[in-house]
Amino acid sequence: MNKNLSLLVLSQVFGFTNAAITVFLGGIIGSQITSIKSLSTLPVALSVVGTAIFTFFAAKIMSKIGRRLGFIFSALVSSAAALLAALAISQQNFILFCVACLILGMGMAFTHQYRFAAAESVEKEKVPKAISTLMLAGIVSSFLGITLANYSKNFIPDHLYVGSYLLLAVFTFMPAIFFIFYKNN
């Protein structure tokens, strides 16, 4: 496996925890911090909307500044959004949590671009294997994210799930470090 593909796989393991944790916890947290129970799953929906809206912009941004800087930007913004979500949960602020989830969705739009970067990182005959490896990393990420989010939910006493989003901030920051060593093709 070449260096770029290895960095993409590591980034997928950490960065894709965003989706797993948001889907796993978004509705639960939403129901705890809003009095309008029919809005409980709005944060998860906004995460999906954020991904859909920003997919086009993620591709455009990276065509201008390159994948490396685009992925680093995304990791930093996603990490900040996870911190914003932790703050929203600690303050029981549903609107702020919704905004954080929308921004986390934007981060996922960039993370979904990893597969294209993986395809560009290898010879043509190795593209299917590269993408499959990246998809396998996504499965690992889902198990890792859900398990550690559940484990860390009580890290901050009297603020259930704040620890999960603090952990997500660390996880989504990790790709920024990995992509320092990434070379644009």
VOGU-3710 file (C-alpha; in Angstrom, 3 decimals, decimal comma):
1> mnknlsllvl> 0,000/0,000/0,000  1,456/3,367/-0,962  1,871/6,260/1,478  -1,129/8,317/0,292  -3,455/5,327/0,460  -2,194/4,449/3,950  -2,869/8,024/5,094  -6,349/7,925/3,561  -7,160/4,635/5,307  -5,994/5,990/8,688
11> sqvfgftnaa> -7,948/9,188/8,087  -11,043/7,167/7,211  -10,788/5,174/10,441  -10,735/8,354/12,530  -12,668/10,839/10,387  -15,609/8,602/9,526  -16,425/8,171/13,224  -18,227/11,478/12,708  -21,074/9,755/10,848  -21,355/6,822/13,235
21> itvflggiig> -21,393/8,943/16,377  -23,804/11,524/14,967  -26,266/8,881/13,789  -25,865/6,836/16,978  -26,239/9,721/19,430  -27,919/12,601/17,559  -31,493/11,488/18,155  -30,855/10,476/21,753  -29,240/13,812/22,551  -31,888/15,684/20,570
31> sqitsiksls> -34,647/14,092/22,634  -32,848/15,041/25,856  -32,282/18,714/25,060  -35,482/19,728/23,266  -38,930/19,980/24,746  -40,482/19,416/21,293  -40,034/15,664/20,945  -40,994/15,660/17,256  -37,735/17,567/16,608  -35,537/14,994/18,356
41> tlpvalsvvg> -34,020/13,639/15,145  -33,535/17,043/13,502  -29,792/17,086/14,368  -29,256/13,802/12,499  -31,315/15,058/9,564  -29,280/18,267/9,454  -26,088/16,225/9,395  -27,353/14,395/6,306  -28,481/17,688/4,730  -25,061/19,187/5,476
51> taiftffaak> -23,392/16,284/3,708  -25,691/16,595/0,700  -25,362/20,365/0,363  -21,603/20,511/0,839  -20,661/17,570/-1,396  -20,611/19,866/-4,424  -18,686/22,557/-2,537  -16,163/20,058/-1,166  -15,274/18,987/-4,693  -15,058/22,610/-5,868
61> imskigrrlg> -12,915/23,686/-2,925  -10,503/20,820/-3,442  -10,261/21,510/-7,164  -9,051/25,009/-6,220  -6,783/24,334/-3,228  -5,988/20,621/-3,639  -7,100/17,551/-1,747  -4,439/17,890/0,962  -5,503/21,364/2,096  -9,183/20,538/1,567
71> fifsalvssa> -8,948/17,501/3,813  -6,970/19,389/6,463  -9,543/22,218/6,392  -12,349/19,705/6,765  -10,693/17,944/9,700  -10,174/21,219/11,538  -13,740/22,391/10,921  -15,163/18,997/11,921  -13,138/19,008/15,125  -14,371/22,522/15,943
81> aallaalais> -17,949/21,434/15,190  -17,596/18,477/17,568  -16,410/20,884/20,267  -19,396/23,102/19,475  -21,660/20,065/19,865  -20,078/19,269/23,236  -20,713/22,856/24,336  -24,308/22,691/23,081  -24,937/19,469/24,993  -23,424/20,858/28,193
91> qqnfilfcva> -25,617/23,963/27,901  -28,682/21,990/26,767  -28,873/24,216/23,665  -30,791/22,368/20,957  -30,327/25,001/18,238  -26,575/25,105/18,773  -26,458/21,299/18,651  -28,360/21,390/15,357  -25,864/23,894/13,918  -22,973/21,700/15,068
101> clilgmgmaf> -24,531/18,652/13,398  -25,023/20,589/10,147  -21,333/21,523/10,192  -20,368/17,935/11,020  -22,338/16,954/7,919  -20,194/19,359/5,925  -17,150/17,530/7,229  -18,629/14,249/6,046  -18,963/15,691/2,532  -15,177/16,017/2,474
111> thqyrfaaae> -14,651/12,604/4,063  -16,722/11,021/1,289  -14,137/12,428/-1,138  -11,467/10,108/0,306  -12,494/7,376/-2,126  -11,737/9,599/-5,095  -8,370/10,484/-3,602  -7,734/6,761/-3,067  -8,497/6,081/-6,725  -6,062/8,819/-7,733
121> svekekvpka> -3,355/7,432/-5,434  -2,878/4,076/-7,131  -2,402/2,615/-10,591  -5,585/2,051/-12,589  -5,644/-1,726/-12,045  -5,411/-1,260/-8,261  -8,309/1,213/-7,941  -10,955/-1,382/-6,906  -8,710/-2,770/-4,172  -7,841/0,731/-2,921
131> istlmlagiv> -11,499/1,728/-2,685  -12,399/-1,595/-1,024  -9,665/-1,058/1,558  -11,022/2,405/2,259  -14,561/1,035/2,626  -13,290/-1,586/5,077  -11,715/1,234/7,094  -15,177/2,838/7,199  -16,611/-0,303/8,776  -13,814/-0,321/11,362
141> ssflgitlan> -14,556/3,346/11,991  -18,219/2,641/12,672  -17,459/0,019/15,307  -14,711/2,135/16,836  -16,821/5,300/16,911  -19,908/3,734/18,454  -17,939/1,736/21,015  -15,799/4,646/22,158  -18,703/7,117/22,117  -20,594/4,806/24,448
151> ysknfipdhl> -17,511/4,300/26,620  -16,801/8,047/26,889  -20,377/9,265/27,409  -19,846/9,702/31,168  -16,374/11,292/31,041  -17,790/14,650/32,140  -19,845/14,216/35,319  -23,413/15,570/35,126  -23,097/16,097/31,338  -24,043/12,871/29,599
161> yvgsylllav> -22,546/12,534/26,077  -20,323/15,622/26,280  -17,368/13,241/26,574  -18,487/11,454/23,411  -18,283/14,667/21,414  -14,983/15,663/23,026  -13,642/12,307/21,866  -15,132/12,969/18,421  -13,237/16,275/18,342  -10,000/14,366/18,859
171> ftfmpaiffi> -10,905/11,724/16,275  -11,894/14,241/13,609  -8,711/16,219/14,267  -6,449/13,218/13,614  -6,802/13,360/9,795  -5,424/16,924/9,868  -2,200/15,470/11,232  -2,157/12,589/8,749  -2,785/14,847/5,749  0,267/16,953/6,540
181> fyknn> 2,182/14,062/4,952  -0,212/13,581/2,016  1,001/14,464/-1,476  -1,489/15,851/-4,010  -1,472/13,873/-7,254
//
